[in-house]
Amino acid sequence: MPFLGELSALATACCWSGSSLSFAAATRSVGTAHVNLTRLIVAAMLLLAVVLLSGLDARLSNDQLIYLAMSGVVGFALGDTFLFQAFERLGARLTMLIMSLAPAVAAALAYFMLGEGISRTGAIGIGVTIFGVASVVLDRGDLAQQRSPMHLSRAGIVFGLLAAAGQGGGLVLAKLAFREGNVNGFVATMFRVVASLLVLFPATVLLRKFKNPVGVFRGERKAFLLTLLGALLGPFLGVVGSIVAIQHTSIGIAATLMATTPILMLPLVRMIHHEHISWRAYLGAFVAVGGVAVLFMR
């Protein structure tokens, strides 16, 4: 299928737009640890059900298992933990705007670790897309008029940057597994999620951050439903889409298209939170879309 990788990356960005808003709202009610672990547990069960019911081949080489496990730990256990800390301090939109740095990290790592280059047209498309997203990031007037109580904090920015590095590193490690042989997207994502849980679950329990989740969510049913929705859109559909994307196009291009999440969030935050969106933000969105078009025409 033509442009399968690029289309999968855009579908991933759509899924992550919805999951980001869902997780951000849930973390404000029940905290980072409960949302983070619960969404991974739900995603693991969904992925296991798909793999078993569909009879997918889950046999992998030792190298593939190692790469996917490392990808899960870096991307989910570390990267997403920092992401949720940023959600809690900055909110969904500001956090995802900082995450626009992930393509640069992914492209640099792919160049040094995989020898994966990008054509001149591809580089122009990446640059234009990132510039469009950055225009929205730097729109101080727009941010100042937000009705959200979230504000810029040094810790939140640091967590956002670490999350971007974790996402980029996780994508590169996953692609190393695909170079060893074909892997189904659902199977690869299942192993990544399970590996992250094996690290994250005991650590969170030992730190006493994950206590009585049933009781916590019983008192916050809306937060539980938002976590379920986010798990479906994020680590289930969204991450599978990202796996398909890096299998069929370069990591730099896939990561750039997935970084359009903040642009796709603009109409959502307008409808849900009634936030003011300035003309600069809309202009940045159009520039980013132009960059995406260049990537498809490269």
Backbone bond lengths (Angstrom), bond angles and torsions (degrees), N, CA, C in turn:
res aa  C-N    CA-C-N  psi(-1)  N-CA   C-N-CA  omega(-1)  CA-C   N-CA-C  phi
1 M - - - 1.468 - - 1.531 109.12 -
2 P 1.351 118.44 124.90 1.463 121.09 179.37 1.528 112.02 -60.24
3 F 1.333 115.42 138.84 1.463 121.70 176.32 1.531 112.78 59.02
4 L 1.338 117.88 29.35 1.466 120.14 -179.97 1.526 110.83 -60.79
5 G 1.336 116.75 -43.22 1.460 119.97 179.99 1.509 112.34 -63.46
6 E 1.340 116.40 -44.45 1.462 120.40 -178.94 1.532 111.87 -66.68
7 L 1.337 116.43 -43.25 1.469 119.87 178.86 1.524 111.36 -65.22
8 S 1.330 117.11 -37.56 1.464 120.95 177.73 1.526 110.64 -64.62
9 A 1.337 116.23 -38.28 1.464 119.93 179.01 1.527 111.04 -65.29
10 L 1.332 117.15 -40.99 1.469 120.13 177.99 1.528 111.35 -67.21
11 A 1.344 116.53 -38.55 1.472 119.78 176.56 1.528 109.79 -63.70
12 T 1.325 116.25 -37.56 1.466 120.67 176.81 1.523 110.82 -61.51
13 A 1.327 116.54 -44.26 1.467 120.88 178.99 1.524 111.05 -59.99
14 C 1.333 116.55 -39.47 1.470 120.00 177.19 1.530 110.99 -62.50
15 C 1.331 115.78 -45.42 1.478 120.05 179.54 1.516 110.89 -62.80
16 W 1.333 116.66 -43.17 1.463 120.09 -177.92 1.521 112.41 -68.56
17 S 1.327 117.16 -26.19 1.469 119.41 175.92 1.523 110.09 -62.01
18 G 1.345 115.49 -48.01 1.465 119.62 179.25 1.517 112.55 -68.32
19 S 1.333 117.64 -41.22 1.470 119.98 -177.99 1.525 111.17 -67.71
20 S 1.324 117.42 -35.61 1.467 120.57 -179.70 1.523 111.26 -62.15
21 L 1.315 116.38 -46.25 1.466 119.80 178.87 1.526 111.12 -65.37
22 S 1.338 116.87 -38.76 1.465 121.04 179.97 1.527 110.97 -64.96
23 F 1.335 116.72 -48.28 1.462 120.64 -178.54 1.527 111.99 -66.66
24 A 1.331 116.27 -39.27 1.464 119.47 -179.85 1.530 110.80 -61.45
25 A 1.326 116.74 -42.30 1.468 120.65 179.12 1.525 110.69 -67.77
26 A 1.334 117.17 -40.08 1.467 120.74 -179.39 1.522 112.16 -67.15
27 T 1.340 117.88 -40.96 1.461 120.33 -178.16 1.522 111.84 -64.81
28 R 1.318 116.83 -30.49 1.469 118.54 178.61 1.525 111.41 -69.02
29 S 1.338 117.35 -20.52 1.459 121.06 -179.09 1.525 112.96 -94.16
30 V 1.343 117.22 -42.46 1.469 119.53 -173.12 1.522 113.31 -122.45
31 G 1.323 119.23 -0.27 1.451 121.04 177.61 1.521 113.58 92.54
32 T 1.318 114.48 164.76 1.462 121.76 -175.03 1.517 113.30 -66.45
33 A 1.330 117.14 -48.80 1.469 121.38 -171.41 1.524 112.02 -60.05
34 H 1.326 117.76 -45.91 1.463 120.45 -177.69 1.529 111.74 -65.57
35 V 1.322 116.98 -41.31 1.465 119.79 179.93 1.527 110.28 -69.02
36 N 1.316 116.92 -44.70 1.464 121.32 -176.17 1.525 111.73 -61.54
37 L 1.327 117.13 -50.08 1.463 120.04 -178.90 1.520 111.96 -69.84
38 T 1.312 117.04 -41.83 1.469 120.38 -177.63 1.521 111.25 -62.65
39 R 1.320 117.72 -42.43 1.468 119.39 -178.15 1.527 110.36 -67.79
40 L 1.347 118.48 -32.71 1.463 120.40 177.48 1.529 111.26 -71.40
41 I 1.326 116.52 -38.44 1.465 120.17 177.89 1.525 110.19 -64.53
42 V 1.331 116.19 -44.72 1.472 120.44 178.43 1.525 110.35 -62.65
43 A 1.325 116.98 -44.59 1.463 120.97 179.80 1.526 111.10 -62.39
44 A 1.338 117.13 -41.08 1.468 120.99 179.61 1.524 110.82 -61.57
45 M 1.332 116.99 -41.61 1.466 120.23 179.63 1.528 111.13 -66.92
46 L 1.338 117.15 -41.24 1.464 120.71 178.48 1.529 110.80 -63.69
47 L 1.316 116.31 -44.55 1.462 120.66 -178.84 1.519 111.44 -66.09
48 L 1.337 116.60 -41.99 1.465 120.45 178.62 1.519 110.50 -62.37
49 A 1.330 116.78 -40.59 1.466 120.71 178.86 1.526 111.00 -62.65
50 V 1.336 117.21 -43.22 1.466 121.05 179.51 1.526 110.88 -63.72
51 V 1.336 116.49 -44.90 1.468 120.59 -178.34 1.527 111.15 -63.77
52 L 1.335 116.85 -43.66 1.463 120.36 -177.85 1.525 111.78 -72.22
53 L 1.325 116.92 -46.32 1.463 120.23 -176.91 1.530 112.34 -69.43
54 S 1.328 116.18 -30.00 1.467 119.69 -179.88 1.526 112.54 -89.14
55 G 1.321 116.68 -8.57 1.462 120.13 -179.85 1.514 113.24 65.16
56 L 1.330 117.06 34.23 1.459 120.88 -179.00 1.521 111.14 -70.74
57 D 1.314 116.38 145.66 1.464 122.03 179.89 1.529 109.14 -74.81
58 A 1.321 116.40 113.30 1.465 121.33 -177.22 1.527 112.33 -103.67
59 R 1.330 116.93 13.47 1.460 120.22 179.99 1.529 109.93 -79.72
60 L 1.314 115.34 125.24 1.459 121.19 -178.56 1.526 109.65 -130.02
61 S 1.326 115.94 155.71 1.459 120.10 175.31 1.523 109.49 -74.98
62 N 1.322 115.93 164.88 1.472 119.88 179.35 1.522 111.30 -59.94
63 D 1.334 116.93 -40.88 1.469 120.19 179.82 1.526 110.89 -64.61
64 Q 1.332 116.79 -40.62 1.461 119.69 178.64 1.524 111.40 -63.53
65 L 1.325 116.15 -41.46 1.469 119.92 177.79 1.525 110.97 -61.49
66 I 1.325 116.38 -42.74 1.466 120.43 -178.94 1.529 110.40 -64.70
67 Y 1.324 116.28 -47.32 1.465 119.61 -178.66 1.533 111.65 -63.62
68 L 1.329 117.05 -42.67 1.456 119.96 -179.89 1.523 111.65 -68.18
69 A 1.339 116.27 -37.88 1.463 119.72 177.35 1.528 110.68 -63.99
70 M 1.337 116.06 -45.16 1.465 119.85 177.95 1.525 110.85 -62.89
71 S 1.339 116.09 -39.36 1.458 120.46 178.38 1.522 111.07 -62.12
72 G 1.337 116.72 -41.50 1.456 120.64 178.80 1.514 112.46 -64.97
73 V 1.333 116.37 -41.97 1.471 120.23 -179.30 1.523 110.68 -66.56
74 V 1.348 116.26 -45.65 1.468 120.12 -179.23 1.531 111.47 -69.30
75 G 1.343 116.36 -44.83 1.454 119.61 -175.61 1.512 114.97 -77.89
76 F 1.347 116.43 -43.62 1.469 120.95 -176.17 1.535 112.55 -95.23
77 A 1.340 116.52 -59.41 1.465 119.71 -173.44 1.524 111.58 -62.42
78 L 1.344 117.37 -42.19 1.464 120.12 -179.12 1.532 111.28 -95.50
79 G 1.328 116.63 -58.29 1.461 119.88 -175.31 1.513 113.80 -58.48
80 D 1.329 117.01 -46.91 1.465 119.42 -177.52 1.522 112.83 -74.24
81 T 1.343 116.96 -26.45 1.468 119.19 174.12 1.522 109.60 -63.89
82 F 1.327 116.20 -44.44 1.469 119.85 175.71 1.528 110.60 -64.58
83 L 1.336 116.36 -36.21 1.463 120.69 179.41 1.528 110.95 -61.47
84 F 1.320 116.84 -43.70 1.463 119.97 -178.96 1.531 111.43 -70.45
85 Q 1.329 116.61 -33.05 1.457 119.06 174.52 1.526 110.20 -63.39
86 A 1.334 116.00 -38.09 1.461 119.97 177.51 1.525 110.85 -68.65
87 F 1.357 116.46 -40.43 1.466 120.25 176.45 1.529 110.53 -54.12
88 E 1.337 114.50 -45.07 1.464 120.08 -175.08 1.524 111.43 -65.76
89 R 1.341 117.12 -29.96 1.462 120.94 -175.36 1.525 113.68 -98.18
90 L 1.335 116.72 -29.95 1.457 120.04 -173.99 1.522 114.45 -114.18
91 G 1.344 116.90 -21.57 1.451 119.82 -172.91 1.520 110.52 91.38
92 A 1.341 116.08 170.87 1.465 120.69 -172.52 1.520 112.61 -68.19
93 R 1.330 116.94 -47.02 1.455 118.88 -171.53 1.529 112.13 -68.67
94 L 1.331 117.93 -47.44 1.456 120.61 -179.56 1.522 111.24 -62.73
95 T 1.320 115.87 -39.02 1.464 119.68 179.61 1.518 111.06 -63.70
96 M 1.333 116.76 -47.43 1.452 119.61 -177.98 1.526 112.11 -68.76
97 L 1.313 117.28 -24.88 1.451 119.67 174.66 1.530 110.65 -67.78
98 I 1.323 117.11 -42.27 1.466 120.62 176.64 1.522 110.41 -63.43
99 M 1.332 116.09 -33.12 1.459 120.76 179.76 1.530 112.66 -66.45
100 S 1.339 117.26 -5.87 1.464 119.61 177.08 1.522 111.72 -66.55
101 L 1.331 117.10 -10.83 1.467 120.90 176.08 1.525 111.99 -78.13
102 A 1.331 117.70 -13.19 1.468 121.37 -176.98 1.529 113.14 -57.14
103 P 1.358 120.60 -39.85 1.466 118.84 179.17 1.516 113.70 -59.86
104 A 1.344 116.49 -38.89 1.459 119.51 179.27 1.521 110.59 -63.53
105 V 1.330 116.42 -42.14 1.465 121.18 178.29 1.524 110.16 -64.18
106 A 1.337 116.37 -46.49 1.459 121.12 -178.11 1.524 111.41 -63.47
107 A 1.337 116.86 -44.38 1.459 120.45 -179.00 1.522 111.34 -64.39
108 A 1.346 117.13 -40.53 1.464 120.44 179.68 1.527 110.85 -65.85
109 L 1.321 117.14 -45.59 1.460 120.64 178.92 1.525 111.46 -64.15
110 A 1.350 116.67 -39.95 1.461 120.11 179.33 1.526 111.16 -64.47
111 Y 1.324 116.86 -34.43 1.461 120.61 179.33 1.532 110.82 -66.97
112 F 1.332 116.59 -45.82 1.458 120.40 -176.22 1.526 112.92 -79.29
113 M 1.335 117.26 -35.33 1.463 120.08 -175.41 1.528 113.46 -93.02
114 L 1.337 116.59 -29.53 1.461 120.16 -175.68 1.523 113.45 -115.67
115 G 1.326 116.81 -9.04 1.451 120.05 -175.58 1.511 111.98 65.13
116 E 1.321 116.43 29.61 1.459 122.22 -174.77 1.519 110.08 -91.94
117 G 1.329 116.19 110.47 1.454 120.48 179.65 1.517 112.03 -95.17
118 I 1.328 115.94 173.15 1.465 122.32 180.00 1.520 108.02 -131.29
119 S 1.335 116.99 137.24 1.457 121.32 179.51 1.524 110.52 -65.15
120 R 1.336 115.62 165.55 1.465 119.58 -180.00 1.531 110.98 -61.18
121 T 1.334 116.13 -42.94 1.473 119.37 178.59 1.518 110.86 -64.05
122 G 1.339 116.47 -40.61 1.459 120.37 177.79 1.511 111.56 -62.09
123 A 1.343 116.37 -41.00 1.468 120.73 179.62 1.524 110.71 -64.55
124 I 1.349 116.62 -39.15 1.471 120.48 177.42 1.529 109.97 -63.35
125 G 1.338 116.18 -44.76 1.463 120.04 179.08 1.512 111.97 -60.54
126 I 1.344 116.73 -42.58 1.466 120.79 178.31 1.522 110.42 -63.06
127 G 1.342 115.56 -44.75 1.464 119.43 -178.82 1.517 112.38 -62.62
128 V 1.335 116.72 -44.16 1.471 120.69 -179.57 1.530 110.52 -65.06
129 T 1.338 116.57 -41.41 1.467 120.04 -179.23 1.522 110.96 -64.09
130 I 1.333 116.33 -47.21 1.470 120.24 -179.55 1.528 110.27 -64.42
131 F 1.352 117.01 -37.49 1.461 119.98 177.87 1.523 110.81 -61.99
132 G 1.332 116.46 -41.35 1.459 120.14 178.47 1.516 112.32 -63.12
133 V 1.344 115.67 -43.99 1.460 119.45 178.16 1.531 110.17 -65.31
134 A 1.353 116.39 -41.97 1.467 120.05 179.99 1.526 111.69 -63.17
135 S 1.332 116.97 -32.43 1.467 120.16 178.08 1.522 110.87 -61.41
136 V 1.316 115.26 -36.37 1.465 119.53 177.51 1.535 109.48 -72.23
137 V 1.349 115.93 -39.43 1.467 120.52 -179.80 1.519 110.74 -58.56
138 L 1.336 116.08 -43.43 1.463 121.27 -172.63 1.519 113.19 -88.68
139 D 1.324 117.21 8.40 1.459 121.24 180.00 1.518 108.97 -78.54
140 R 1.332 116.10 81.31 1.469 121.19 -175.37 1.525 112.13 -62.37
141 G 1.333 116.34 -36.91 1.461 118.75 180.00 1.505 111.43 -61.73
142 D 1.348 116.10 -39.59 1.458 120.81 179.53 1.515 110.38 -66.17
143 L 1.347 115.86 -44.36 1.461 119.42 -178.21 1.519 111.47 -66.07
144 A 1.338 115.98 -34.51 1.465 119.09 -177.36 1.513 112.15 -67.88
145 Q 1.343 116.60 -23.90 1.458 119.43 -176.84 1.520 112.87 -94.40
146 Q 1.339 117.07 5.33 1.454 118.81 179.58 1.523 110.60 -64.82
147 R 1.315 115.93 143.84 1.458 120.19 176.53 1.518 111.60 -87.10
148 S 1.334 115.09 -8.34 1.456 119.07 -179.75 1.519 109.97 -69.27
149 P 1.363 118.31 141.49 1.453 121.00 178.88 1.517 112.16 -72.70
150 M 1.342 119.26 -8.68 1.447 122.15 -177.91 1.536 109.94 -68.48
151 H 1.336 116.16 146.57 1.447 120.01 179.00 1.530 108.26 -144.24
152 L 1.335 115.32 165.34 1.447 119.79 -179.40 1.531 110.63 -66.72
153 S 1.315 116.38 132.34 1.457 121.19 175.47 1.511 108.53 -135.69
154 R 1.327 116.68 148.92 1.456 120.67 -177.39 1.519 111.24 -61.65
155 A 1.340 116.34 -44.15 1.464 120.03 179.92 1.525 110.90 -63.23
156 G 1.335 116.81 -41.67 1.462 120.55 179.80 1.513 111.90 -62.06
157 I 1.334 116.96 -40.43 1.459 120.86 179.24 1.519 110.87 -65.52
158 V 1.341 116.77 -42.86 1.471 121.05 178.54 1.526 110.45 -61.39
159 F 1.329 116.78 -45.61 1.464 120.08 178.00 1.528 111.24 -61.46
160 G 1.321 117.20 -39.09 1.456 120.84 178.18 1.522 111.95 -63.46
161 L 1.326 117.15 -41.51 1.460 121.37 178.61 1.527 111.16 -65.80
162 L 1.325 117.03 -40.80 1.469 120.61 177.53 1.529 110.52 -65.54
163 A 1.322 116.63 -36.20 1.463 120.27 177.55 1.520 110.68 -64.62
164 A 1.342 117.00 -40.97 1.459 121.00 178.25 1.525 110.82 -62.51
165 A 1.335 116.94 -41.50 1.464 121.02 177.87 1.525 110.80 -64.93
166 G 1.326 117.00 -39.16 1.462 120.94 179.34 1.518 111.70 -65.80
167 Q 1.322 116.63 -40.18 1.460 119.69 179.48 1.521 111.07 -65.67
168 G 1.329 116.56 -45.40 1.459 120.19 179.12 1.520 112.13 -62.51
169 G 1.334 116.71 -44.66 1.461 120.22 178.94 1.515 112.79 -65.03
170 G 1.331 116.82 -37.18 1.460 120.83 179.15 1.522 112.05 -64.31
171 L 1.341 117.47 -38.48 1.462 121.35 179.00 1.530 111.52 -65.63
172 V 1.326 116.32 -41.96 1.465 120.01 -179.05 1.527 110.63 -65.83
173 L 1.323 117.21 -43.05 1.466 120.51 179.13 1.527 111.26 -64.01
174 A 1.336 116.69 -37.33 1.467 119.66 177.67 1.520 111.07 -64.63
175 K 1.330 116.72 -40.24 1.474 119.11 -178.88 1.524 111.29 -67.25
176 L 1.337 117.77 -29.00 1.459 120.26 174.91 1.527 110.57 -60.11
177 A 1.328 116.40 -35.91 1.473 120.56 178.29 1.528 110.50 -66.89
178 F 1.329 117.58 -38.36 1.460 121.06 -178.55 1.521 111.56 -70.02
179 R 1.325 116.62 -25.47 1.464 119.47 177.66 1.531 112.19 -70.78
180 E 1.333 115.02 -18.03 1.460 119.73 178.28 1.531 111.68 -83.07
181 G 1.324 117.06 -15.18 1.456 121.24 -178.26 1.514 110.84 155.74
182 N 1.325 117.15 168.27 1.460 122.03 -178.94 1.528 111.56 -67.40
183 V 1.325 115.87 138.15 1.467 122.39 177.01 1.519 107.58 -137.45
184 N 1.322 117.31 130.35 1.461 120.78 175.56 1.527 110.13 -64.69
185 G 1.332 115.98 141.70 1.462 120.54 -177.11 1.519 113.75 -59.45
186 F 1.337 117.67 -40.43 1.465 120.93 179.37 1.527 110.78 -67.88
187 V 1.329 116.55 -39.14 1.469 120.67 179.14 1.524 110.28 -65.79
188 A 1.331 116.49 -46.21 1.461 120.29 -179.82 1.527 111.29 -61.08
189 T 1.328 116.24 -44.40 1.458 120.12 -179.60 1.519 111.17 -65.86
190 M 1.340 117.83 -37.37 1.460 120.69 178.59 1.522 110.95 -60.66
191 F 1.328 117.72 -46.47 1.461 120.58 179.83 1.528 111.33 -65.51
192 R 1.322 117.55 -36.80 1.461 120.55 177.83 1.531 110.87 -64.01
193 V 1.328 116.24 -45.24 1.462 120.31 -178.05 1.524 111.02 -66.93
194 V 1.330 117.59 -43.91 1.460 121.38 179.95 1.524 110.58 -62.53
195 A 1.333 117.34 -42.58 1.468 120.96 179.21 1.525 110.88 -61.54
196 S 1.323 116.53 -41.31 1.470 119.55 178.99 1.520 111.30 -65.84
197 L 1.337 116.78 -37.14 1.470 119.96 178.92 1.525 111.60 -66.15
198 L 1.332 116.91 -37.13 1.462 120.56 179.85 1.522 111.64 -62.70
199 V 1.313 117.07 -26.49 1.468 121.46 177.49 1.521 111.29 -92.06
200 L 1.335 115.49 -46.25 1.461 120.54 -171.31 1.524 113.14 -74.91
201 F 1.340 117.52 -39.02 1.460 119.94 -174.74 1.532 112.23 -62.66
202 P 1.362 119.69 -55.12 1.461 118.42 -179.83 1.527 113.37 -62.53
203 A 1.346 116.44 -35.70 1.465 119.19 179.87 1.525 111.29 -64.76
204 T 1.324 116.29 -42.74 1.462 120.49 -179.21 1.517 111.63 -68.70
205 V 1.330 116.82 -38.47 1.465 120.89 178.95 1.529 110.63 -67.21
206 L 1.334 116.46 -43.91 1.466 120.49 179.61 1.528 111.42 -62.79
207 L 1.310 116.68 -33.63 1.461 120.71 178.54 1.530 111.94 -82.58
208 R 1.336 115.76 0.56 1.472 122.92 178.16 1.527 112.54 59.15
209 K 1.346 114.81 36.68 1.458 120.23 177.13 1.528 111.72 -94.00
210 F 1.349 115.54 -15.91 1.467 120.81 -176.25 1.523 108.34 -120.02
211 K 1.330 115.86 83.12 1.461 121.15 -175.24 1.526 110.11 -118.62
212 N 1.327 116.36 130.21 1.454 123.19 175.96 1.530 112.39 47.51
213 P 1.340 117.24 59.11 1.472 119.06 -178.69 1.520 113.55 -61.06
214 V 1.355 117.07 -33.72 1.465 120.16 179.87 1.529 109.98 -62.40
215 G 1.317 115.66 -45.96 1.458 119.90 179.21 1.521 112.17 -65.48
216 V 1.334 116.09 -39.18 1.466 120.56 179.89 1.525 110.95 -62.15
217 F 1.332 116.52 -48.92 1.458 120.13 -177.03 1.531 112.28 -76.18
218 R 1.342 117.02 -24.00 1.463 118.97 176.80 1.525 110.23 -63.15
219 G 1.331 115.67 -35.93 1.456 119.54 178.35 1.516 113.34 -83.70
220 E 1.334 116.56 -11.42 1.464 121.56 -179.72 1.527 109.20 -132.32
221 R 1.322 116.49 67.91 1.467 120.41 -175.96 1.521 112.41 -64.15
222 K 1.317 116.75 -34.43 1.455 119.53 178.46 1.520 110.39 -63.02
223 A 1.340 116.40 -40.70 1.464 120.61 178.18 1.521 110.75 -63.39
224 F 1.337 116.94 -36.97 1.472 120.68 179.28 1.531 110.37 -66.15
225 L 1.345 116.73 -44.01 1.465 120.18 179.28 1.528 110.78 -64.60
226 L 1.329 116.65 -38.49 1.463 120.16 177.36 1.521 110.88 -65.73
227 T 1.334 116.86 -37.09 1.464 120.81 177.81 1.522 110.62 -65.94
228 L 1.340 117.25 -41.87 1.469 121.05 177.19 1.525 111.05 -61.89
229 L 1.322 116.08 -44.97 1.466 120.30 179.18 1.525 110.62 -62.52
230 G 1.331 115.53 -43.93 1.460 119.62 179.01 1.515 112.20 -63.91
231 A 1.344 117.14 -37.71 1.466 121.13 178.73 1.521 111.01 -65.03
232 L 1.334 116.67 -38.81 1.462 120.56 179.03 1.525 111.07 -66.24
233 L 1.338 116.40 -44.22 1.456 121.03 -177.03 1.520 112.86 -78.81
234 G 1.358 116.53 -33.86 1.457 120.26 -173.80 1.514 115.39 -89.89
235 P 1.347 118.56 -88.51 1.468 120.36 -175.59 1.517 115.11 -69.28
236 F 1.334 118.47 -8.37 1.462 119.81 176.34 1.533 109.81 -97.50
237 L 1.339 118.30 -77.79 1.460 121.01 -177.04 1.529 112.10 -70.95
238 G 1.324 116.65 -44.90 1.455 120.40 -175.86 1.518 113.28 -63.38
239 V 1.323 117.05 -47.65 1.465 120.16 -177.14 1.525 110.97 -69.89
240 V 1.334 117.40 -36.82 1.467 119.64 174.87 1.534 109.33 -60.30
241 G 1.329 116.39 -41.76 1.461 120.28 176.99 1.512 112.27 -61.12
242 S 1.338 116.86 -39.48 1.469 120.11 179.31 1.525 111.42 -66.94
243 I 1.343 116.13 -34.59 1.463 120.16 177.86 1.530 110.03 -65.80
244 V 1.321 116.68 -45.47 1.463 120.75 177.62 1.533 110.16 -61.48
245 A 1.322 116.23 -37.66 1.466 120.55 -178.38 1.525 111.67 -63.20
246 I 1.338 117.75 -48.09 1.470 118.64 -176.76 1.523 111.57 -75.19
247 Q 1.343 117.45 -15.80 1.455 120.04 174.58 1.527 111.88 -73.57
248 H 1.344 116.90 -28.62 1.463 120.32 -170.53 1.522 114.36 -116.63
249 T 1.316 118.24 3.88 1.461 121.03 173.39 1.519 108.05 -154.36
250 S 1.326 117.05 173.11 1.466 119.80 -177.83 1.523 110.37 -69.63
251 I 1.322 115.45 153.99 1.464 120.33 -177.71 1.525 111.22 -63.16
252 G 1.329 117.20 -39.82 1.463 119.60 -179.52 1.514 112.47 -60.19
253 I 1.332 116.54 -44.02 1.466 120.58 -179.97 1.523 110.80 -70.03
254 A 1.340 116.94 -43.81 1.465 120.07 179.37 1.524 110.80 -60.54
255 A 1.334 116.52 -46.32 1.468 120.49 -178.73 1.523 111.03 -64.87
256 T 1.332 117.22 -36.06 1.467 120.63 178.48 1.518 111.13 -64.94
257 L 1.325 117.17 -45.36 1.464 120.53 179.32 1.530 111.04 -65.11
258 M 1.327 116.41 -37.96 1.468 119.09 177.57 1.529 111.67 -69.07
259 A 1.331 116.30 -24.21 1.464 120.34 179.68 1.517 112.92 -75.60
260 T 1.338 117.62 -2.79 1.465 119.95 175.70 1.528 111.32 -77.51
261 T 1.320 117.16 4.81 1.466 121.67 177.42 1.526 113.08 -49.57
262 P 1.364 119.33 -46.77 1.479 118.46 179.45 1.517 113.05 -60.16
263 I 1.339 117.17 -33.65 1.460 120.38 178.87 1.527 110.26 -67.47
264 L 1.333 115.34 -42.91 1.463 119.95 -179.94 1.530 111.67 -68.83
265 M 1.341 115.67 -21.25 1.462 119.39 179.60 1.528 112.93 -77.62
266 L 1.323 117.24 -18.41 1.468 120.06 -175.80 1.526 113.10 -54.63
267 P 1.349 119.06 -51.86 1.473 117.22 179.34 1.523 112.75 -66.33
268 L 1.349 116.89 -28.49 1.463 119.45 -179.76 1.522 111.43 -69.13
269 V 1.347 116.49 -46.04 1.469 118.26 -179.70 1.524 110.36 -68.77
270 R 1.321 116.92 -27.42 1.462 119.98 176.74 1.517 110.61 -67.84
271 M 1.345 116.73 -44.02 1.464 121.30 -177.42 1.523 112.33 -76.33
272 I 1.344 116.80 -40.94 1.465 120.40 -173.09 1.523 112.14 -84.89
273 H 1.351 116.00 -48.08 1.464 119.94 -174.87 1.522 112.93 -101.80
274 H 1.331 117.29 -3.37 1.458 122.33 179.60 1.530 112.01 56.39
275 E 1.353 115.95 35.62 1.456 120.25 179.04 1.534 109.86 -75.97
276 H 1.318 114.49 146.85 1.466 119.65 176.19 1.525 109.16 -74.25
277 I 1.324 117.03 130.64 1.460 122.11 176.86 1.523 107.39 -114.02
278 S 1.337 117.28 116.37 1.460 120.69 -175.68 1.515 111.58 -78.35
279 W 1.319 115.57 168.84 1.464 120.74 179.36 1.523 110.15 -65.46
280 R 1.354 117.66 -28.40 1.464 120.08 178.57 1.522 110.87 -65.49
281 A 1.335 115.53 -39.15 1.466 119.20 178.74 1.523 110.80 -65.14
282 Y 1.331 116.42 -41.78 1.463 119.60 178.31 1.531 110.57 -65.03
283 L 1.338 116.74 -39.64 1.462 120.36 178.67 1.534 110.28 -63.33
284 G 1.334 116.04 -43.56 1.464 119.89 177.37 1.515 111.46 -60.96
285 A 1.327 116.36 -36.77 1.465 120.41 178.85 1.527 110.79 -64.57
286 F 1.343 116.41 -42.87 1.467 119.68 179.47 1.532 111.24 -65.44
287 V 1.336 116.50 -37.98 1.468 119.94 177.51 1.527 110.18 -63.07
288 A 1.337 115.73 -44.18 1.476 120.37 179.42 1.527 110.52 -61.40
289 V 1.321 117.43 -42.24 1.453 121.11 178.23 1.530 110.18 -62.53
290 G 1.326 116.89 -38.21 1.461 120.30 175.84 1.514 111.56 -61.37
291 G 1.335 116.34 -40.52 1.466 120.14 176.12 1.507 112.45 -62.56
292 V 1.327 115.77 -39.83 1.466 120.68 177.30 1.535 110.24 -61.74
293 A 1.345 115.95 -40.71 1.468 119.80 179.52 1.530 110.51 -62.94
294 V 1.334 116.99 -38.64 1.471 120.34 177.82 1.529 110.50 -62.71
295 L 1.329 116.92 -39.45 1.466 120.35 179.39 1.525 111.63 -63.46
296 F 1.318 117.18 -33.47 1.453 120.51 178.41 1.537 111.52 -76.05
297 M 1.342 116.78 -24.24 1.459 119.59 -177.31 1.533 112.68 -96.52
298 R 1.337 117.32 -0.09 1.475 120.20 -173.03 1.522 112.45 -59.73
